[in-house]
């Protein structure tokens, strides 16, 4: 499982704006005449249907405002909405599906679910955006659906094996460290035994904490900036939008203090060892402190329905002194909340087919309330109520233009966010500069660690160039240029995917190029 910067990997689709370029971009005007507010009404986790305009009351900055427009929107994946073209031929309206796969164990049940979805749900008119751990795949149509399916199956299998290998390595190092420590504690030296052993225990906990931080950074970190950028991407797409996250998570090795080895370790734990052990334990539930409610509001107004399938998997420990512990991650909690608040569903199962059957039959119901702000140049803070009913209302109370953008600007001011600038393609040569990446000292040399992926696709979506490179820049900015003298005349999509490996933040750029 890659981090939610991976699961959602959602900002990564910003380059896909080029893929869906025919869609209209939604812009906010300076003068606001009417504002639409999507509202979902829930009772015991289920949507409430058949409410009327007269059932709602809307307040802006504490003052009640007339609701001058009202509409009910119902969506279901299994719906067969058939249209007629100018020649009276039947066709389906295209839909956008975003499938975000976090995979560490791609087994036959996982594969069966993926094949079921392709064969049962997807139509040739649909557009598809796929995230598989660190890989991103885009398809503007599904005319070659079977070929695309096999390509995705291969990618899932490859990425799953790589991720599981990395996870096993982390677990094995932890188990090995515990076994070695217990062996030393069972055979103490004669002189100053207690202080020496306490030092050994402290050394272990420092290494353990370091391994945990590496694991957390690589697989569990949730990036608000990623979520914001994905929301910005979805806002530009006017198709019917569905997002399904397949969240396959692992558990982390912890000391089993009830075992004989664990009791021996506890015996020689000093104050500092206890502090580190406590810090790691608290971080196992740190996901609950993430502002998931505020983040999920970004998705209320986008017309996209999110669904989450949580897929449990497990790697056993090799030491009797360790066990695996559940992790309450910001990734899982936030994905759950976004799914609940956008009319989707959450399931916990190893049977993807059954989970997907429920998802495609679940109906998303929302009410669109329209009002005219008191001040036509700005929007105020909203409060919506139901008359005589105590159902739960889900909506964004901060409809103010640029509200989320300002919050993100404040957030990014505190964080090192890698950026790509001066992107240009001239005379078959690509040039760009990378800035704002983190640097760290390596043997007295301060340097960054950046992964750069450059992709070129032709007009048919075929990948002609896909190469990765790791850079260790010692300066605060670094440049890259690549020659493509072999490119023939035609139009191409050029994608730059940059990851700061010290922070896990990403930057993406898309360029439509033409070679004459």
Order of alpha helices (4+ residues) and beta strands (2+ residues): alpha-beta-beta-beta-beta-beta-beta-beta-beta-alpha-beta-beta-alpha-alpha-alpha-beta-beta-alpha-alpha-alpha-beta-beta-alpha-beta-alpha-beta-beta-beta-alpha-beta-beta-beta-beta-beta-beta-beta-beta-beta
